[in-house]
Amino acid sequence: MSRRLLLALVLLILIAAPLGYLGGYGYSNYEDSIHPSKSSPAKTYLVFKLPDGRYLSLTPKEYVNLTLQGFKLPAGTEGYAINITGYVTGIPEVDINMTLRAPYEKFTIIIGDTNVKLCSSSPEEFVGSCVDRTAAVTEISALTSTLFKRYYYWKGLQEGMDNASAKAYAYEETMKRHDIRYLTFFTKSLIGLGRIGNKKHLAVVLLGGPNEGGPPQTELQCREKA
C-alpha cells in the first residue's frame, strides 16, 4: 500500500468517524423529537371527505349536536378521526397557528418512508389509502407554501415593491427555501440533531403508518424545539 493511499484512508476515517457518530446520535434522538415525553392531552376532530372533494371538520360534540338537529352527511362521505396533540401551549388550535404562521427561513415537507414510492403499485401493503396519502401531501404542501409566502410578501411591500412584484418575490423566496424529503436514516438524523424542525426551519412530517413510526390513526403534532 502506497503512502498516498494510506494517508487517504486515514483522512477518510478521521472525517467519517465523527460524521457517523453525529448521524447515529441524531438518529437515536429522532423518536424523542417526534414523540416528546412531555404529556399533553390530545383533541379529536371528525374530518369528513364529501363526495364533491370538499372536507368538513367538526368536533365530536358539534357533530352530535348537528345530528340531533337533523343534519345528515351526503351518501358516499368518508369519515376520519384525527387526533391533534399540541406540545407548545397544550392547546392544539393555538399551537397550530403558532407553528405554521411563524416566520421561517426554510421549510421541509417529509412525506414518509422511502417505500411509499411503491404505494400506487402495491396499495394493499400500506396502512390507509394511497390516494388520501397523496392528497395529504398535496394539501399540506400547498397550505405550508401559502403561509410561508405571506411573510415574504409583506417584506416585499415594506421594501417598496408593488403588489405584483411583492407576490413574485414571495413566490421566488418560497421556491428556493422549501424542500421535500423521504423519512430516511439521514432525515431522521437531521431531525434528531435539530438541524430541521426548529425555530428557523419548519419541518412537517407525515406519519402515516408503522413505516414512519406513526400510530394506526392519523396524528398531527405541533411542538417547539429549543
Summary of the structure (lengths in Angstrom):
residues: 226
radius of gyration: 21.6
end to end distance: 48.2
largest distance: 85.2
contacts: 611
relative contact order: 0.18
helix: 50%
strand: 17%
